[in-house]
Amino acid sequence: MNRQRVRLPVSRAPAARPDGASHRRGRRPGDAGGRPVTVARGGVVGAGRGRSECPGRPPGAGGGGGTGEAGGAGRAGGAGPGDGDGGCPGEPDARSGTAPAGAAGSGGTPPGPAGPKDAAGARRRAERRAERMAAGAEELEARLLDTVRGGLAGAGRGAWEETAARMIDAQAPGLEARVRELAAVAAAGGDPGRLLEECALLHLLNRALLGLPGLPEPLAATVRTRAGVPVRAAEVLATGERVRDRWLVLARRETTEGALTARRIWLRGTDTGRMALLLVFGAPGRPLPETDLPVGHALDAEVAFHPGARPLRVVLGECFSAPEVAPPPPGSGTGRALAAYGSALRADPWLAAWPAVLAGVVPIPPAAGPGPRPAEDGNGWQLADGDGRGALPVDPRAPERPGLWRLLAVSGGAPVTVSGECGHRGFLPHTAWSPETGEAIPL
């Protein structure tokens, strides 16, 4: 094809070659023509130093899955795509059948131990980030003080959005997410009670962040996580508490959080009874990597818990068996679920909910409950103990009403086992087990 983008016949192709002088100029160091050209698999051509492209991936896009923080605002963990909690190390890729990068015989380069220079550089970066986060927390404290003095009614969405942008500059994504929650409350009408609650929690997080050196290490780790300091999965596997158990997959959810797609997988240890959460973030525009952890199945595996005052989030370590269908898990009544959430909240005041399994509860739709029937927004549903001694309201954020009606259909008016999250808004059901077959049914 010539300069006018007219396709040349094959017979004229030799005449289109550059002459000797042009060829020599193009080979000079520093000229565009002297850059190395690589042809990637799939026919994608990249030219220039430091450039590589893959089919279907925009330039600069990271790898498969990433991590974020559980129980807070979606990306409060501060980790983006490129680091995942799920997947047993050393297992072949489920789609390609190839070993993961860095594994023996895979052709990848395994990460080696950090040298003194790397460790010193990482320490300096962490110190600079801590200084910026502390400055952001002080600025946010002044903003909260001005808001309380001036009255919550005068705090509009625009001011909170501006403050959230300042928290991005301070490298504190956890603070930014909570400030944006304030902006959302203000945009929805500015409920004074809700604004005051959120301001109080944000004030508590600010004070804890500014007094971080004086806190016990488990609580300090929780504060860093809530503020948005990332922890790499490799570091958790190396230093975190390891627990081997037969882990039952209680539930699995995928949500959209900003530009990312998040997958949460709740686990429960059959022997230890401990709750765990696998959390993976997918890069924008790319599907999440497949994880062979079906709901209602259990596997013998070792997990490493992230540090914190009440550890929940884990990284999946070595797997010793394939997932197998498991019977319904044992559960408790609504009172014990509330007590478990209260105990976790005592260790982590910013915790929105705690996973729980309710056994022998009956779903009650709004029409059957006492009092006037609420609006058609999912409110008014209850999960009542079979003996009638207690009940929990269903979280109004229940993803969809068909899921609640599916729960009612599975129950058939009889007691049923349900897993979900118990929090200050109520119980958010995720999975129900059929009383007849014991099958796990996602809601």
C-alpha positions in Angstrom: 0.0 0.0 0.0 1.5 3.4 -1.0 1.2 6.8 0.8 -2.2 7.4 -0.7 -3.3 4.1 0.8 -3.8 2.5 -2.6 -3.1 -1.2 -2.6 -0.2 -2.1 -5.0 -0.3 -5.2 -7.1 2.2 -7.9 -6.2 4.2 -7.2 -9.4 5.0 -3.7 -8.1 5.9 -4.7 -4.5 9.7 -4.8 -5.1 9.6 -1.2 -6.4 8.0 0.0 -3.1 11.1 -1.1 -1.2 13.1 1.8 0.3 16.3 2.8 -1.4 19.7 2.3 0.2 20.0 5.8 1.7 16.5 5.6 3.3 17.3 2.1 4.6 20.5 3.4 6.3 18.8 6.4 7.9 16.1 4.1 9.3 18.8 1.9 10.9 20.5 4.8 12.8 20.5 4.5 16.6 17.7 6.6 18.1 15.7 6.8 14.9 12.2 5.3 14.8 13.3 2.9 12.2 16.0 1.5 14.5 13.6 0.4 17.2 13.3 -3.3 17.7 10.1 -4.7 16.4 8.6 -7.8 18.1 5.7 -9.9 16.9 3.7 -11.3 19.7 1.7 -14.5 19.5 -1.6 -13.7 17.7 0.0 -11.3 15.3 0.2 -8.2 17.5 3.2 -6.1 16.6 4.8 -3.8 19.2 7.6 -1.4 18.4 9.6 0.7 20.8 11.4 0.2 24.1 9.3 -1.1 27.0 6.1 -1.7 24.9 4.2 -4.9 24.8 0.7 -5.6 23.8 -1.5 -8.7 24.1 -4.7 -9.4 22.2 -7.7 -8.2 24.1 -5.7 -6.2 26.7 -5.4 -2.4 26.5 -1.8 -1.0 26.9 -0.9 -0.8 30.5 -3.6 -3.2 31.8 -2.6 -5.4 34.7 -3.0 -9.1 35.2 -6.1 -11.1 36.1 -7.5 -10.6 39.5 -6.8 -8.3 42.4 -7.7 -7.8 46.0 -9.6 -5.4 48.0 -11.0 -5.1 51.5 -13.9 -7.0 52.9 -16.6 -5.6 55.0 -15.9 -2.0 54.1 -16.4 0.0 51.0 -15.5 -2.1 48.0 -11.9 -1.0 47.2 -11.0 0.0 50.7 -8.2 -2.5 50.7 -6.4 -0.3 48.2 -5.3 -3.2 46.1 -6.1 -3.2 42.4 -6.0 -5.8 39.7 -3.0 -8.0 39.7 -3.1 -9.8 43.0 -5.8 -12.4 43.9 -6.8 -14.4 46.9 -8.2 -17.3 45.0 -6.6 -20.2 43.3 -4.3 -22.8 44.7 -0.6 -22.0 43.9 1.0 -24.3 41.4 -2.3 -25.4 39.8 -2.6 -25.3 36.0 -4.7 -22.6 34.5 -8.2 -24.0 34.1 -8.7 -22.6 30.6 -5.3 -23.0 29.0 -4.0 -26.0 30.9 -0.6 -24.3 31.4 1.2 -23.8 34.6 1.0 -20.4 36.2 3.8 -17.8 35.6 6.7 -18.4 37.9 5.9 -22.1 38.5 8.6 -24.7 37.9 8.8 -25.6 34.3 6.4 -22.9 33.2 9.0 -20.7 31.6 8.2 -17.8 34.0 10.6 -16.2 36.5 9.7 -16.9 40.1 10.0 -13.9 42.4 13.3 -14.0 44.3 14.0 -12.6 47.7 14.1 -8.8 48.0 17.6 -7.5 48.2 18.8 -4.8 50.7 18.2 -2.0 48.1 14.6 -3.3 47.4 13.8 -3.5 51.1 15.1 0.0 51.7 13.2 1.4 48.8 10.0 -0.2 49.9 10.5 1.1 53.4 11.0 4.6 52.2 7.9 4.4 50.0 5.9 3.1 52.9 7.1 6.0 55.1 6.2 8.6 52.5 2.8 7.1 52.0 2.2 7.0 55.8 3.1 10.7 56.0 0.7 11.5 53.2 -2.1 9.5 54.8 -1.6 11.2 58.1 -1.7 14.6 56.4 -5.0 13.5 54.7 -6.4 12.4 58.0 -5.7 15.7 59.6 -7.3 17.6 56.7 -10.3 15.3 57.0 -10.6 15.9 60.7 -10.7 19.7 60.1 -13.4 19.2 57.5 -15.5 17.1 59.9 -15.1 19.6 62.7 -16.2 22.5 60.4 -19.2 20.4 59.3 -20.3 19.7 62.8 -19.9 23.3 63.9 -21.7 24.6 60.8 -24.5 22.1 60.9 -24.9 18.8 59.0 -27.7 20.4 56.8 -25.2 22.7 55.2 -22.9 19.8 54.1 -23.7 19.3 50.4 -22.6 16.6 48.1 -20.1 18.8 46.2 -18.1 19.6 49.3 -17.8 15.9 50.2 -16.8 15.0 46.6 -14.0 17.5 46.8 -12.8 16.1 50.1 -12.9 12.6 48.6 -10.6 13.8 45.8 -8.2 15.1 48.4 -8.1 11.6 50.0 -7.1 10.2 46.7 -4.1 12.6 46.7 -3.3 11.4 50.2 -3.2 7.7 49.0 -6.0 6.8 51.4 -8.6 4.9 49.3 -10.4 3.7 52.5 -10.9 7.3 53.7 -12.0 8.3 50.2 -14.6 5.5 50.0 -16.1 6.5 53.3 -16.2 10.2 52.3 -18.0 9.2 49.1 -20.5 7.4 51.2 -21.2 10.7 53.0 -21.6 12.3 49.6 -24.1 9.7 48.6 -26.1 10.2 51.8 -26.1 14.0 51.2 -27.3 13.5 47.6 -30.1 11.2 48.8 -31.6 13.9 51.0 -29.1 14.2 53.8 -30.6 12.1 56.6 -29.1 13.8 59.7 -28.9 10.6 61.7 -27.1 8.7 59.0 -24.8 11.6 58.3 -23.9 11.8 62.0 -23.2 8.1 62.2 -20.9 8.1 59.2 -19.1 11.2 60.4 -18.6 9.5 63.8 -17.1 6.4 62.2 -14.9 8.5 60.0 -13.7 10.5 63.0 -12.9 7.3 64.8 -10.9 6.0 61.9 -9.0 9.3 61.6 -8.0 9.3 65.2 -6.9 5.7 65.0 -4.9 6.4 61.9 -3.2 9.4 63.5 -2.5 7.3 66.7 -1.3 4.2 64.9 2.0 3.8 66.6 0.3 3.4 70.0 -2.2 0.7 69.0 -1.8 -3.0 69.5 -0.6 -4.6 66.2 -3.8 -6.6 65.4 -5.9 -3.4 65.8 -3.2 -1.4 63.9 -3.4 -3.9 61.0 -7.2 -3.4 60.9 -6.8 0.4 60.9 -4.3 0.2 58.0 -6.6 -2.0 56.1 -9.6 0.3 56.6 -7.6 3.3 55.6 -6.6 1.5 52.3 -3.0 0.2 52.8 -2.7 -2.8 50.6 -1.2 -6.2 51.6 0.1 -8.4 48.9 -1.1 -12.0 48.8 2.4 -13.3 48.8 3.1 -11.5 52.0 0.0 -12.9 53.6 1.0 -16.4 52.5 4.5 -15.9 54.0 3.5 -14.3 57.3 -0.3 -14.8 57.9 -1.9 -17.3 60.2 -2.3 -20.6 58.3 -5.3 -22.9 59.0 -5.9 -26.2 57.3 -9.5 -27.4 57.3 -12.2 -28.9 55.1 -13.6 -25.6 53.9 -17.3 -25.5 52.8 -18.2 -22.9 50.2 -21.2 -21.1 51.7 -21.8 -18.4 49.1 -20.4 -16.6 46.1 -21.3 -13.2 44.8 -20.1 -10.9 42.0 -20.6 -7.2 42.2 -19.5 -4.1 40.3 -17.6 -1.6 42.3 -16.6 1.4 40.3 -14.7 0.3 37.3 -13.8 -3.1 38.9 -15.7 -6.4 39.2 -15.5 -8.0 42.7 -16.0 -11.6 43.5 -16.6 -12.6 47.1 -16.5 -16.3 48.2 -17.5 -17.1 51.8 -16.0 -20.2 53.4 -16.6 -22.1 56.7 -14.2 -24.6 58.3 -15.9 -27.9 59.0 -13.7 -28.7 61.9 -12.7 -25.3 63.2 -16.0 -23.5 62.5 -14.1 -20.4 61.4 -15.5 -18.1 58.8 -13.3 -16.9 55.9 -13.7 -14.7 52.8 -11.9 -14.9 49.5 -12.0 -11.6 47.7 -10.9 -11.0 44.1 -11.1 -7.9 41.9 -11.1 -8.1 38.1 -9.4 -5.5 35.9 -11.7 -3.1 34.1 -13.0 -4.6 30.9 -11.7 -8.1 31.6 -13.6 -11.1 33.0 -12.7 -12.5 36.4 -10.5 -15.6 36.4 -12.4 -18.8 37.0 -12.3 -20.3 40.4 -13.2 -23.9 40.9 -15.1 -23.4 44.2 -18.8 -24.2 43.6 -21.3 -23.2 46.3 -22.2 -26.2 48.5 -18.9 -28.0 47.8 -16.1 -28.5 50.3 -12.4 -29.1 49.8 -9.4 -29.9 52.0 -7.2 -26.8 51.8 -4.9 -24.5 53.8 -5.7 -20.8 53.9 -3.7 -17.8 55.2 -5.6 -15.1 57.1 -4.9 -11.4 56.5 -3.7 -9.6 59.7 -6.4 -7.9 61.8 -8.1 -7.7 65.1 -10.8 -10.1 63.8 -9.4 -11.9 60.8 -11.8 -12.8 58.1 -10.2 -12.3 54.7 -7.9 -15.1 53.5 -5.6 -16.1 50.7 -6.1 -19.7 49.4 -2.9 -21.7 49.9 -2.3 -25.4 49.1 -5.2 -27.6 48.2 -5.2 -31.2 49.2 -8.4 -32.4 47.5 -10.8 -31.4 44.8 -14.1 -29.8 45.8 -16.8 -32.3 46.6 -20.5 -32.0 47.3 -21.1 -31.5 51.0 -24.1 -31.8 53.2 -25.8 -28.6 54.6 -23.8 -26.9 57.3 -24.8 -26.7 61.0 -26.3 -23.4 61.9 -27.6 -21.3 64.8 -30.6 -19.2 65.7 -30.9 -15.5 65.0 -29.8 -14.6 68.6 -26.4 -16.3 68.2 -25.9 -14.7 64.8 -26.4 -11.3 66.3 -24.1 -12.1 69.1 -21.4 -13.2 66.7 -21.7 -9.9 64.8 -21.5 -8.0 68.0 -18.3 -9.8 69.0 -16.7 -9.1 65.7 -17.9 -5.4 65.8 -16.2 -5.0 69.2 -12.9 -5.9 67.6 -13.5 -3.9 64.3 -15.9 -0.9 64.8 -16.1 -0.3 61.1 -17.4 -3.8 60.3 -20.6 -3.6 58.3 -21.6 -7.3 58.6 -20.3 -10.8 59.6 -21.0 -14.1 57.8 -23.4 -16.4 59.6 -25.4 -19.6 59.0 -29.0 -19.7 60.3 -30.6 -23.1 60.8 -34.3 -23.8 61.3 -35.5 -20.3 60.2 -38.7 -19.5 58.3 -38.8 -16.7 55.7 -41.7 -14.4 56.3 -42.7 -12.0 53.4 -44.0 -8.5 54.2 -47.7 -9.3 53.8 -47.5 -11.9 56.5 -45.6 -9.8 59.0 -47.2 -7.6 61.7 -48.0 -3.9 60.9 -48.7 -2.2 57.7 -47.2 -3.6 54.5 -44.1 -1.6 53.4 -43.3 -0.3 49.9 -42.2 -2.7 47.3 -38.4 -2.3 47.9 -37.5 -5.5 49.7 -38.1 -4.1 53.2 -40.4 -5.9 55.6 -39.0 -9.4 55.0 -38.0 -11.4 58.1 -36.2 -14.6 59.0 -37.8 -16.0 62.1 -36.6 -18.8 64.3 -38.7 -22.0 64.0 -39.6 -21.8 67.7 -40.8 -18.2 67.3 -38.4 -16.9 69.9 -36.6 -14.4 67.7 -36.4 -12.9 64.2 -34.1 -10.9 62.0 -35.2 -8.3 59.4 -33.8 -9.0 55.9 -31.3 -6.4 54.8 -33.1 -3.9 52.5 -30.1 -4.1 50.2 -31.1 -7.7 49.3 -30.0 -8.0 45.7 -33.4 -8.7 44.1 -36.8 -9.7 45.2 -36.8 -12.9 43.1 -34.1 -14.2 45.4 -36.2 -13.7 48.4 -39.2 -15.4 46.7 -36.9 -18.2 45.7 -36.0 -18.6 49.4 -39.7 -18.7 50.3 -40.2 -21.4 47.6 -37.3 -23.5 48.9 -38.7 -23.3 52.4 -42.3 -24.0 51.5 -43.2 -22.5 54.9 -41.0 -24.9 56.8 -37.7 -24.2 58.6 -34.7 -24.0 56.3 -30.9 -23.4 56.5 -29.7 -20.1 55.2 -26.2 -18.6 54.9 -25.5 -14.9 54.5 -24.3 -11.8 56.3 -25.6 -10.5 59.6 -25.1 -6.7 60.1 -26.6 -3.5 61.5 -29.1 -3.4 58.6 -30.3 -6.9 59.1 -29.6 -10.3 57.5 -28.5 -10.5 53.8 -29.2 -14.0 52.6 -26.9 -15.6 50.0 -27.6 -19.3 49.9 -30.4 -21.7 51.1 -30.2 -25.5 51.4 -33.2 -27.5 50.3 -34.8 -29.4 53.2 -35.7 -32.3 50.9 -32.5 -32.8 48.9 -29.9 -30.9 50.8 -28.9 -29.1 47.6 -27.3 -25.6 48.0 -29.4 -23.0 46.1 -27.9 -19.5 45.5 -30.4 -16.7 46.1 
